[in-house]
């Protein structure tokens, strides 16, 4: 099971384009660079509560998007299937797997 920070970083990897620049910057500072709410507030010249509210909105946007689209879930499922197919040890199967991966 992923920690909340790992989960949010994964969601940001997939869906950060859905966020505003301010939301992206705040989320990156908090989840990727491990800034505290106070540090982000100082950096962005806002209040801790404004930073907290932004992070709550970001989390909701990202979680709701994944719940609807399931891109991460489907990607993980495909990876498991690819691994099982690779265990067949067939050059032809491996080539088809590589072609599928290239399409992603």
Biopython code that builds the backbone (N, CA, C, O; Angstrom):
import numpy as np
from Bio.PDB.StructureBuilder import StructureBuilder

atoms = [
    (1, "UNK", "N", (0.842, -1.188, 0.000)),
    (1, "UNK", "CA", (0.000, 0.000, 0.000)),
    (1, "UNK", "C", (0.878, 1.239, 0.000)),
    (1, "UNK", "O", (1.833, 1.336, 0.771)),
    (2, "UNK", "N", (0.554, 2.170, -0.856)),
    (2, "UNK", "CA", (1.318, 3.405, -0.951)),
    (2, "UNK", "C", (1.002, 4.333, 0.210)),
    (2, "UNK", "O", (-0.128, 4.369, 0.695)),
    (3, "UNK", "N", (2.008, 5.085, 0.654)),
    (3, "UNK", "CA", (1.748, 6.133, 1.632)),
    (3, "UNK", "C", (0.961, 7.234, 0.926)),
    (3, "UNK", "O", (0.875, 7.260, -0.302)),
    (4, "UNK", "N", (0.393, 8.135, 1.708)),
    (4, "UNK", "CA", (-0.385, 9.219, 1.106)),
    (4, "UNK", "C", (0.501, 10.067, 0.194)),
    (4, "UNK", "O", (0.073, 10.469, -0.888)),
    (5, "UNK", "N", (1.730, 10.339, 0.627)),
    (5, "UNK", "CA", (2.637, 11.151, -0.187)),
    (5, "UNK", "C", (2.964, 10.438, -1.492)),
    (5, "UNK", "O", (2.965, 11.065, -2.552)),
    (6, "UNK", "N", (3.241, 9.141, -1.432)),
    (6, "UNK", "CA", (3.526, 8.386, -2.655)),
    (6, "UNK", "C", (2.306, 8.371, -3.571)),
    (6, "UNK", "O", (2.431, 8.527, -4.785)),
    (7, "UNK", "N", (1.147, 8.185, -2.993)),
    (7, "UNK", "CA", (-0.106, 8.175, -3.776)),
    (7, "UNK", "C", (-0.310, 9.519, -4.471)),
    (7, "UNK", "O", (-0.622, 9.570, -5.661)),
    (8, "UNK", "N", (-0.134, 10.598, -3.726)),
    (8, "UNK", "CA", (-0.333, 11.927, -4.305)),
    (8, "UNK", "C", (0.706, 12.208, -5.394)),
    (8, "UNK", "O", (0.377, 12.820, -6.410)),
    (9, "UNK", "N", (1.943, 11.775, -5.200)),
    (9, "UNK", "CA", (2.952, 11.966, -6.239)),
    (9, "UNK", "C", (2.596, 11.196, -7.504)),
    (9, "UNK", "O", (2.799, 11.689, -8.613)),
    (10, "UNK", "N", (2.074, 10.004, -7.341)),
    (10, "UNK", "CA", (1.635, 9.224, -8.499)),
    (10, "UNK", "C", (0.477, 9.930, -9.206)),
    (10, "UNK", "O", (0.466, 10.049, -10.431)),
    (11, "UNK", "N", (-0.484, 10.391, -8.430)),
    (11, "UNK", "CA", (-1.607, 11.117, -9.025)),
    (11, "UNK", "C", (-1.132, 12.379, -9.735)),
    (11, "UNK", "O", (-1.621, 12.706, -10.816)),
    (12, "UNK", "N", (-0.183, 13.085, -9.134)),
    (12, "UNK", "CA", (0.363, 14.284, -9.777)),
    (12, "UNK", "C", (1.067, 13.929, -11.082)),
    (12, "UNK", "O", (0.957, 14.663, -12.064)),
    (13, "UNK", "N", (1.787, 12.813, -11.102)),
    (13, "UNK", "CA", (2.452, 12.385, -12.337)),
    (13, "UNK", "C", (1.446, 12.213, -13.470)),
    (13, "UNK", "O", (1.725, 12.564, -14.617)),
    (14, "UNK", "N", (0.299, 11.683, -13.147)),
    (14, "UNK", "CA", (-0.701, 11.385, -14.174)),
    (14, "UNK", "C", (-1.594, 12.570, -14.512)),
    (14, "UNK", "O", (-1.928, 12.776, -15.679)),
    (15, "UNK", "N", (-1.983, 13.346, -13.517)),
    (15, "UNK", "CA", (-3.069, 14.307, -13.719)),
    (15, "UNK", "C", (-2.716, 15.756, -13.410)),
    (15, "UNK", "O", (-3.626, 16.579, -13.315)),
    (16, "UNK", "N", (-1.456, 16.109, -13.248)),
    (16, "UNK", "CA", (-1.130, 17.484, -12.845)),
    (16, "UNK", "C", (-1.573, 18.532, -13.865)),
    (16, "UNK", "O", (-1.741, 19.700, -13.516)),
    (17, "UNK", "N", (-1.759, 18.132, -15.098)),
    (17, "UNK", "CA", (-2.189, 19.087, -16.129)),
    (17, "UNK", "C", (-3.612, 19.595, -15.888)),
    (17, "UNK", "O", (-4.027, 20.586, -16.490)),
    (18, "UNK", "N", (-4.349, 18.931, -15.025)),
    (18, "UNK", "CA", (-5.704, 19.366, -14.699)),
    (18, "UNK", "C", (-5.717, 20.467, -13.639)),
    (18, "UNK", "O", (-6.765, 21.048, -13.357)),
    (19, "UNK", "N", (-4.564, 20.750, -13.058)),
    (19, "UNK", "CA", (-4.468, 21.729, -11.980)),
    (19, "UNK", "C", (-4.035, 23.090, -12.507)),
    (19, "UNK", "O", (-3.420, 23.201, -13.568)),
    (20, "UNK", "N", (-4.367, 24.111, -11.748)),
    (20, "UNK", "CA", (-3.871, 25.442, -12.071)),
    (20, "UNK", "C", (-2.381, 25.497, -11.729)),
    (20, "UNK", "O", (-1.863, 24.622, -11.035)),
    (21, "UNK", "N", (-1.709, 26.518, -12.216)),
    (21, "UNK", "CA", (-0.278, 26.661, -11.914)),
    (21, "UNK", "C", (-0.052, 26.793, -10.408)),
    (21, "UNK", "O", (0.895, 26.221, -9.868)),
    (22, "UNK", "N", (-0.914, 27.539, -9.737)),
    (22, "UNK", "CA", (-0.797, 27.705, -8.283)),
    (22, "UNK", "C", (-0.982, 26.366, -7.573)),
    (22, "UNK", "O", (-0.228, 26.038, -6.657)),
    (23, "UNK", "N", (-1.975, 25.601, -7.991)),
    (23, "UNK", "CA", (-2.213, 24.290, -7.383)),
    (23, "UNK", "C", (-1.034, 23.359, -7.620)),
    (23, "UNK", "O", (-0.598, 22.657, -6.708)),
    (24, "UNK", "N", (-0.514, 23.353, -8.851)),
    (24, "UNK", "CA", (0.660, 22.514, -9.170)),
    (24, "UNK", "C", (1.842, 22.882, -8.301)),
    (24, "UNK", "O", (2.496, 22.010, -7.729)),
    (25, "UNK", "N", (2.121, 24.175, -8.199)),
    (25, "UNK", "CA", (3.279, 24.638, -7.427)),
    (25, "UNK", "C", (3.128, 24.274, -5.955)),
    (25, "UNK", "O", (4.074, 23.794, -5.329)),
    (26, "UNK", "N", (1.948, 24.501, -5.408)),
    (26, "UNK", "CA", (1.701, 24.190, -3.998)),
    (26, "UNK", "C", (1.833, 22.693, -3.747)),
    (26, "UNK", "O", (2.475, 22.280, -2.781)),
    (27, "UNK", "N", (1.233, 21.884, -4.608)),
    (27, "UNK", "CA", (1.306, 20.430, -4.453)),
    (27, "UNK", "C", (2.741, 19.935, -4.598)),
    (27, "UNK", "O", (3.164, 19.048, -3.857)),
    (28, "UNK", "N", (3.484, 20.488, -5.532)),
    (28, "UNK", "CA", (4.882, 20.076, -5.721)),
    (28, "UNK", "C", (5.710, 20.402, -4.483)),
    (28, "UNK", "O", (6.505, 19.578, -4.032)),
    (29, "UNK", "N", (5.530, 21.584, -3.942)),
    (29, "UNK", "CA", (6.289, 21.955, -2.745)),
    (29, "UNK", "C", (5.952, 21.024, -1.582)),
    (29, "UNK", "O", (6.842, 20.594, -0.849)),
    (30, "UNK", "N", (4.682, 20.720, -1.420)),
    (30, "UNK", "CA", (4.251, 19.915, -0.282)),
    (30, "UNK", "C", (4.586, 18.428, -0.460)),
    (30, "UNK", "O", (5.190, 17.818, 0.423)),
    (31, "UNK", "N", (4.199, 17.853, -1.584)),
    (31, "UNK", "CA", (4.340, 16.410, -1.760)),
    (31, "UNK", "C", (5.697, 15.988, -2.315)),
    (31, "UNK", "O", (6.202, 14.928, -1.946)),
    (32, "UNK", "N", (6.289, 16.776, -3.177)),
    (32, "UNK", "CA", (7.552, 16.383, -3.799)),
    (32, "UNK", "C", (8.769, 16.929, -3.052)),
    (32, "UNK", "O", (9.798, 16.260, -2.956)),
    (33, "UNK", "N", (8.644, 18.153, -2.522)),
    (33, "UNK", "CA", (9.803, 18.785, -1.889)),
    (33, "UNK", "C", (9.707, 18.807, -0.368)),
    (33, "UNK", "O", (10.622, 19.282, 0.305)),
    (34, "UNK", "N", (8.610, 18.300, 0.176)),
    (34, "UNK", "CA", (8.432, 18.141, 1.619)),
    (34, "UNK", "C", (8.458, 19.466, 2.388)),
    (34, "UNK", "O", (8.953, 19.517, 3.514)),
    (35, "UNK", "N", (7.936, 20.524, 1.793)),
    (35, "UNK", "CA", (7.805, 21.799, 2.508)),
    (35, "UNK", "C", (6.661, 21.681, 3.502)),
    (35, "UNK", "O", (5.707, 20.936, 3.276)),
    (36, "UNK", "N", (6.757, 22.408, 4.588)),
    (36, "UNK", "CA", (5.654, 22.478, 5.542)),
    (36, "UNK", "C", (4.621, 23.487, 5.032)),
    (36, "UNK", "O", (4.891, 24.263, 4.114)),
    (37, "UNK", "N", (3.444, 23.460, 5.640)),
    (37, "UNK", "CA", (2.418, 24.436, 5.264)),
    (37, "UNK", "C", (2.921, 25.860, 5.498)),
    (37, "UNK", "O", (2.684, 26.750, 4.680)),
    (38, "UNK", "N", (3.605, 26.067, 6.601)),
    (38, "UNK", "CA", (4.133, 27.394, 6.917)),
    (38, "UNK", "C", (5.167, 27.842, 5.888)),
    (38, "UNK", "O", (5.176, 29.001, 5.476)),
    (39, "UNK", "N", (6.032, 26.927, 5.477)),
    (39, "UNK", "CA", (7.048, 27.272, 4.467)),
    (39, "UNK", "C", (6.399, 27.627, 3.133)),
    (39, "UNK", "O", (6.813, 28.575, 2.466)),
    (40, "UNK", "N", (5.388, 26.868, 2.751)),
    (40, "UNK", "CA", (4.688, 27.156, 1.485)),
    (40, "UNK", "C", (3.966, 28.497, 1.597)),
    (40, "UNK", "O", (3.994, 29.300, 0.664)),
    (41, "UNK", "N", (3.322, 28.736, 2.730)),
    (41, "UNK", "CA", (2.616, 30.000, 2.932)),
    (41, "UNK", "C", (3.578, 31.178, 2.813)),
    (41, "UNK", "O", (3.257, 32.190, 2.191)),
    (42, "UNK", "N", (4.744, 31.042, 3.407)),
    (42, "UNK", "CA", (5.737, 32.112, 3.318)),
    (42, "UNK", "C", (6.207, 32.306, 1.880)),
    (42, "UNK", "O", (6.324, 33.432, 1.397)),
    (43, "UNK", "N", (6.468, 31.207, 1.217)),
    (43, "UNK", "CA", (6.961, 31.260, -0.165)),
    (43, "UNK", "C", (5.927, 31.862, -1.115)),
    (43, "UNK", "O", (6.278, 32.609, -2.028)),
    (44, "UNK", "N", (4.667, 31.539, -0.900)),
    (44, "UNK", "CA", (3.601, 32.003, -1.791)),
    (44, "UNK", "C", (2.907, 33.268, -1.280)),
    (44, "UNK", "O", (1.975, 33.777, -1.904)),
    (45, "UNK", "N", (3.373, 33.753, -0.154)),
    (45, "UNK", "CA", (2.794, 34.944, 0.478)),
    (45, "UNK", "C", (1.297, 34.786, 0.703)),
    (45, "UNK", "O", (0.494, 35.646, 0.339)),
    (46, "UNK", "N", (0.953, 33.665, 1.312)),
    (46, "UNK", "CA", (-0.438, 33.398, 1.665)),
    (46, "UNK", "C", (-0.469, 32.843, 3.089)),
    (46, "UNK", "O", (0.564, 32.786, 3.757)),
    (47, "UNK", "N", (-1.630, 32.442, 3.546)),
    (47, "UNK", "CA", (-1.757, 31.905, 4.901)),
    (47, "UNK", "C", (-1.643, 30.377, 4.888)),
    (47, "UNK", "O", (-1.809, 29.730, 3.854)),
    (48, "UNK", "N", (-1.358, 29.828, 6.060)),
    (48, "UNK", "CA", (-1.311, 28.372, 6.192)),
    (48, "UNK", "C", (-2.658, 27.765, 5.815)),
    (48, "UNK", "O", (-2.714, 26.724, 5.159)),
    (49, "UNK", "N", (-3.738, 28.416, 6.231)),
    (49, "UNK", "CA", (-5.063, 27.874, 5.930)),
    (49, "UNK", "C", (-5.357, 27.909, 4.431)),
    (49, "UNK", "O", (-6.030, 27.018, 3.913)),
    (50, "UNK", "N", (-4.860, 28.928, 3.732)),
    (50, "UNK", "CA", (-5.046, 28.982, 2.277)),
    (50, "UNK", "C", (-4.271, 27.851, 1.606)),
    (50, "UNK", "O", (-4.763, 27.230, 0.664)),
    (51, "UNK", "N", (-3.065, 27.587, 2.091)),
    (51, "UNK", "CA", (-2.262, 26.481, 1.552)),
    (51, "UNK", "C", (-2.962, 25.158, 1.814)),
    (51, "UNK", "O", (-3.061, 24.312, 0.925)),
    (52, "UNK", "N", (-3.449, 24.982, 3.039)),
    (52, "UNK", "CA", (-4.168, 23.759, 3.406)),
    (52, "UNK", "C", (-5.389, 23.561, 2.503)),
    (52, "UNK", "O", (-5.621, 22.463, 1.996)),
    (53, "UNK", "N", (-6.169, 24.632, 2.306)),
    (53, "UNK", "CA", (-7.354, 24.550, 1.447)),
    (53, "UNK", "C", (-6.974, 24.182, 0.008)),
    (53, "UNK", "O", (-7.657, 23.384, -0.635)),
    (54, "UNK", "N", (-5.898, 24.760, -0.484)),
    (54, "UNK", "CA", (-5.427, 24.440, -1.843)),
    (54, "UNK", "C", (-5.063, 22.972, -1.939)),
    (54, "UNK", "O", (-5.426, 22.304, -2.907)),
    (55, "UNK", "N", (-4.350, 22.464, -0.949)),
    (55, "UNK", "CA", (-3.953, 21.052, -0.964)),
    (55, "UNK", "C", (-5.169, 20.136, -0.882)),
    (55, "UNK", "O", (-5.189, 19.079, -1.514)),
    (56, "UNK", "N", (-6.172, 20.524, -0.120)),
    (56, "UNK", "CA", (-7.400, 19.728, -0.050)),
    (56, "UNK", "C", (-8.107, 19.699, -1.403)),
    (56, "UNK", "O", (-8.593, 18.652, -1.830)),
    (57, "UNK", "N", (-8.163, 20.846, -2.076)),
    (57, "UNK", "CA", (-8.776, 20.897, -3.416)),
    (57, "UNK", "C", (-7.992, 20.034, -4.405)),
    (57, "UNK", "O", (-8.575, 19.295, -5.198)),
    (58, "UNK", "N", (-6.671, 20.136, -4.346)),
    (58, "UNK", "CA", (-5.815, 19.341, -5.240)),
    (58, "UNK", "C", (-6.079, 17.853, -5.027)),
    (58, "UNK", "O", (-6.271, 17.102, -5.983)),
    (59, "UNK", "N", (-6.085, 17.443, -3.774)),
    (59, "UNK", "CA", (-6.314, 16.033, -3.465)),
    (59, "UNK", "C", (-7.669, 15.572, -4.007)),
    (59, "UNK", "O", (-7.770, 14.490, -4.586)),
    (60, "UNK", "N", (-8.694, 16.378, -3.823)),
    (60, "UNK", "CA", (-10.031, 16.010, -4.306)),
    (60, "UNK", "C", (-10.058, 15.919, -5.833)),
    (60, "UNK", "O", (-10.611, 14.970, -6.388)),
    (61, "UNK", "N", (-9.473, 16.888, -6.501)),
    (61, "UNK", "CA", (-9.438, 16.874, -7.966)),
    (61, "UNK", "C", (-8.742, 15.609, -8.467)),
    (61, "UNK", "O", (-9.251, 14.920, -9.351)),
    (62, "UNK", "N", (-7.585, 15.313, -7.900)),
    (62, "UNK", "CA", (-6.798, 14.172, -8.369)),
    (62, "UNK", "C", (-7.484, 12.847, -8.052)),
    (62, "UNK", "O", (-7.552, 11.963, -8.905)),
    (63, "UNK", "N", (-7.990, 12.707, -6.837)),
    (63, "UNK", "CA", (-8.660, 11.452, -6.452)),
    (63, "UNK", "C", (-9.950, 11.252, -7.249)),
    (63, "UNK", "O", (-10.242, 10.141, -7.692)),
    (64, "UNK", "N", (-10.719, 12.321, -7.431)),
    (64, "UNK", "CA", (-11.964, 12.211, -8.216)),
    (64, "UNK", "C", (-11.665, 11.839, -9.663)),
    (64, "UNK", "O", (-12.379, 11.038, -10.266)),
    (65, "UNK", "N", (-10.612, 12.423, -10.211)),
    (65, "UNK", "CA", (-10.245, 12.119, -11.598)),
    (65, "UNK", "C", (-9.839, 10.656, -11.736)),
    (65, "UNK", "O", (-10.267, 9.980, -12.671)),
    (66, "UNK", "N", (-9.016, 10.164, -10.812)),
    (66, "UNK", "CA", (-8.615, 8.760, -10.879)),
    (66, "UNK", "C", (-9.817, 7.841, -10.673)),
    (66, "UNK", "O", (-9.917, 6.801, -11.323)),
    (67, "UNK", "N", (-10.720, 8.211, -9.786)),
    (67, "UNK", "CA", (-11.909, 7.385, -9.548)),
    (67, "UNK", "C", (-12.756, 7.265, -10.825)),
    (67, "UNK", "O", (-13.364, 6.225, -11.075)),
    (68, "UNK", "N", (-12.791, 8.329, -11.621)),
    (68, "UNK", "CA", (-13.579, 8.317, -12.854)),
    (68, "UNK", "C", (-12.834, 7.642, -14.009)),
    (68, "UNK", "O", (-13.404, 6.817, -14.723)),
    (69, "UNK", "N", (-11.573, 7.992, -14.185)),
    (69, "UNK", "CA", (-10.825, 7.502, -15.350)),
    (69, "UNK", "C", (-10.088, 6.189, -15.107)),
    (69, "UNK", "O", (-9.929, 5.379, -16.020)),
    (70, "UNK", "N", (-9.641, 5.984, -13.868)),
    (70, "UNK", "CA", (-8.924, 4.769, -13.466)),
    (70, "UNK", "C", (-7.665, 4.514, -14.302)),
    (70, "UNK", "O", (-7.300, 3.359, -14.519)),
    (71, "UNK", "N", (-7.005, 5.561, -14.769)),
    (71, "UNK", "CA", (-5.794, 5.406, -15.586)),
    (71, "UNK", "C", (-4.689, 4.672, -14.834)),
    (71, "UNK", "O", (-4.047, 3.780, -15.388)),
    (72, "UNK", "N", (-4.469, 5.036, -13.593)),
    (72, "UNK", "CA", (-3.397, 4.412, -12.812)),
    (72, "UNK", "C", (-3.735, 2.956, -12.545)),
    (72, "UNK", "O", (-2.885, 2.077, -12.679)),
    (73, "UNK", "N", (-4.971, 2.711, -12.170)),
    (73, "UNK", "CA", (-5.411, 1.343, -11.891)),
    (73, "UNK", "C", (-5.262, 0.462, -13.138)),
    (73, "UNK", "O", (-4.754, -0.656, -13.053)),
    (74, "UNK", "N", (-5.699, 0.960, -14.273)),
    (74, "UNK", "CA", (-5.594, 0.194, -15.519)),
    (74, "UNK", "C", (-4.140, -0.017, -15.918)),
    (74, "UNK", "O", (-3.777, -1.089, -16.401)),
    (75, "UNK", "N", (-3.307, 0.999, -15.718)),
    (75, "UNK", "CA", (-1.873, 0.882, -16.016)),
    (75, "UNK", "C", (-1.250, -0.228, -15.154)),
    (75, "UNK", "O", (-0.496, -1.062, -15.657)),
    (76, "UNK", "N", (-1.569, -0.228, -13.866)),
    (76, "UNK", "CA", (-1.037, -1.262, -12.970)),
    (76, "UNK", "C", (-1.503, -2.656, -13.388)),
    (76, "UNK", "O", (-0.730, -3.613, -13.347)),
    (77, "UNK", "N", (-2.754, -2.762, -13.786)),
    (77, "UNK", "CA", (-3.274, -4.060, -14.239)),
    (77, "UNK", "C", (-2.562, -4.531, -15.508)),
    (77, "UNK", "O", (-2.248, -5.713, -15.651)),
    (78, "UNK", "N", (-2.310, -3.591, -16.429)),
    (78, "UNK", "CA", (-1.590, -3.956, -17.661)),
    (78, "UNK", "C", (-0.181, -4.435, -17.338)),
    (78, "UNK", "O", (0.292, -5.409, -17.922)),
    (79, "UNK", "N", (0.483, -3.769, -16.426)),
    (79, "UNK", "CA", (1.857, -4.165, -16.049)),
    (79, "UNK", "C", (1.882, -5.601, -15.524)),
    (79, "UNK", "O", (2.800, -6.357, -15.838)),
    (80, "UNK", "N", (0.889, -5.977, -14.735)),
    (80, "UNK", "CA", (0.813, -7.341, -14.199)),
    (80, "UNK", "C", (0.617, -8.336, -15.342)),
    (80, "UNK", "O", (1.254, -9.389, -15.369)),
    (81, "UNK", "N", (-0.251, -8.007, -16.271)),
    (81, "UNK", "CA", (-0.492, -8.900, -17.418)),
    (81, "UNK", "C", (0.762, -9.009, -18.274)),
    (81, "UNK", "O", (1.120, -10.103, -18.709)),
    (82, "UNK", "N", (1.442, -7.875, -18.522)),
    (82, "UNK", "CA", (2.691, -7.918, -19.295)),
    (82, "UNK", "C", (3.706, -8.838, -18.632)),
    (82, "UNK", "O", (4.373, -9.622, -19.306)),
    (83, "UNK", "N", (3.821, -8.741, -17.316)),
    (83, "UNK", "CA", (4.784, -9.586, -16.599)),
    (83, "UNK", "C", (4.426, -11.065, -16.755)),
    (83, "UNK", "O", (5.305, -11.899, -16.974)),
    (84, "UNK", "N", (3.145, -11.386, -16.642)),
    (84, "UNK", "CA", (2.716, -12.776, -16.804)),
    (84, "UNK", "C", (2.999, -13.269, -18.221)),
    (84, "UNK", "O", (3.408, -14.414, -18.409)),
    (85, "UNK", "N", (2.783, -12.412, -19.215)),
    (85, "UNK", "CA", (3.067, -12.786, -20.600)),
    (85, "UNK", "C", (4.566, -12.996, -20.815)),
    (85, "UNK", "O", (4.970, -13.910, -21.534)),
    (86, "UNK", "N", (5.389, -12.152, -20.192)),
    (86, "UNK", "CA", (6.845, -12.307, -20.330)),
    (86, "UNK", "C", (7.330, -13.638, -19.755)),
    (86, "UNK", "O", (8.334, -14.183, -20.212)),
    (87, "UNK", "N", (6.626, -14.153, -18.767)),
    (87, "UNK", "CA", (6.992, -15.438, -18.162)),
    (87, "UNK", "C", (6.799, -16.603, -19.136)),
    (87, "UNK", "O", (7.273, -17.709, -18.876)),
    (88, "UNK", "N", (6.115, -16.366, -20.239)),
    (88, "UNK", "CA", (5.934, -17.393, -21.273)),
    (88, "UNK", "C", (7.264, -17.644, -21.987)),
    (88, "UNK", "O", (7.480, -18.724, -22.535)),
    (89, "UNK", "N", (8.150, -16.651, -21.982)),
    (89, "UNK", "CA", (9.474, -16.741, -22.610)),
    (89, "UNK", "C", (9.392, -17.042, -24.103)),
    (89, "UNK", "O", (9.978, -18.005, -24.598)),
    (90, "UNK", "N", (8.657, -16.200, -24.795)),
    (90, "UNK", "CA", (8.534, -16.317, -26.239)),
    (90, "UNK", "C", (8.960, -14.989, -26.854)),
    (90, "UNK", "O", (8.485, -13.925, -26.457)),
    (91, "UNK", "N", (9.861, -15.067, -27.828)),
    (91, "UNK", "CA", (10.312, -13.848, -28.490)),
    (91, "UNK", "C", (9.150, -13.119, -29.160)),
    (91, "UNK", "O", (9.089, -11.890, -29.134)),
    (92, "UNK", "N", (8.241, -13.863, -29.752)),
    (92, "UNK", "CA", (7.100, -13.246, -30.429)),
    (92, "UNK", "C", (6.202, -12.521, -29.425)),
    (92, "UNK", "O", (5.766, -11.397, -29.674)),
    (93, "UNK", "N", (5.931, -13.161, -28.307)),
    (93, "UNK", "CA", (5.103, -12.533, -27.276)),
    (93, "UNK", "C", (5.802, -11.300, -26.732)),
    (93, "UNK", "O", (5.169, -10.262, -26.545)),
    (94, "UNK", "N", (7.101, -11.400, -26.475)),
    (94, "UNK", "CA", (7.879, -10.257, -25.974)),
    (94, "UNK", "C", (7.815, -9.089, -26.955)),
    (94, "UNK", "O", (7.704, -7.936, -26.538)),
    (95, "UNK", "N", (7.885, -9.375, -28.235)),
    (95, "UNK", "CA", (7.822, -8.319, -29.243)),
    (95, "UNK", "C", (6.455, -7.622, -29.211)),
    (95, "UNK", "O", (6.384, -6.396, -29.295)),
    (96, "UNK", "N", (5.383, -8.392, -29.092)),
    (96, "UNK", "CA", (4.050, -7.792, -29.005)),
    (96, "UNK", "C", (3.906, -6.961, -27.727)),
    (96, "UNK", "O", (3.298, -5.891, -27.751)),
    (97, "UNK", "N", (4.450, -7.437, -26.636)),
    (97, "UNK", "CA", (4.402, -6.686, -25.377)),
    (97, "UNK", "C", (5.133, -5.359, -25.560)),
    (97, "UNK", "O", (4.632, -4.312, -25.149)),
    (98, "UNK", "N", (6.311, -5.398, -26.174)),
    (98, "UNK", "CA", (7.076, -4.172, -26.387)),
    (98, "UNK", "C", (6.305, -3.183, -27.259)),
    (98, "UNK", "O", (6.338, -1.977, -27.014)),
    (99, "UNK", "N", (5.615, -3.693, -28.272)),
    (99, "UNK", "CA", (4.819, -2.822, -29.125)),
    (99, "UNK", "C", (3.673, -2.170, -28.324)),
    (99, "UNK", "O", (3.375, -0.988, -28.498)),
    (100, "UNK", "N", (3.052, -2.949, -27.464)),
    (100, "UNK", "CA", (1.980, -2.392, -26.620)),
    (100, "UNK", "C", (2.522, -1.329, -25.674)),
    (100, "UNK", "O", (1.904, -0.279, -25.499)),
    (101, "UNK", "N", (3.661, -1.593, -25.071)),
    (101, "UNK", "CA", (4.269, -0.634, -24.152)),
    (101, "UNK", "C", (4.626, 0.655, -24.885)),
    (101, "UNK", "O", (4.455, 1.746, -24.341)),
    (102, "UNK", "N", (5.116, 0.536, -26.104)),
    (102, "UNK", "CA", (5.453, 1.719, -26.895)),
    (102, "UNK", "C", (4.233, 2.580, -27.183)),
    (102, "UNK", "O", (4.346, 3.798, -27.323)),
    (103, "UNK", "N", (3.077, 1.956, -27.270)),
    (103, "UNK", "CA", (1.844, 2.695, -27.534)),
    (103, "UNK", "C", (1.363, 3.496, -26.326)),
    (103, "UNK", "O", (0.576, 4.431, -26.473)),
    (104, "UNK", "N", (1.833, 3.133, -25.141)),
    (104, "UNK", "CA", (1.357, 3.808, -23.925)),
    (104, "UNK", "C", (1.942, 5.137, -23.775)),
    (104, "UNK", "O", (1.646, 5.836, -22.807)),
]
sb = StructureBuilder()
sb.init_structure("model")
sb.init_model(0)
sb.init_chain("A")
sb.init_seg("    ")
for serial, (resi, resn, name, xyz) in enumerate(atoms, 1):
    if name == "N":
        sb.init_residue(resn, " ", resi, " ")
    sb.init_atom(name, np.array(xyz, "f"), 0.0, 1.0, " ", f" {name:<3s}", serial, name[0])
structure = sb.get_structure()
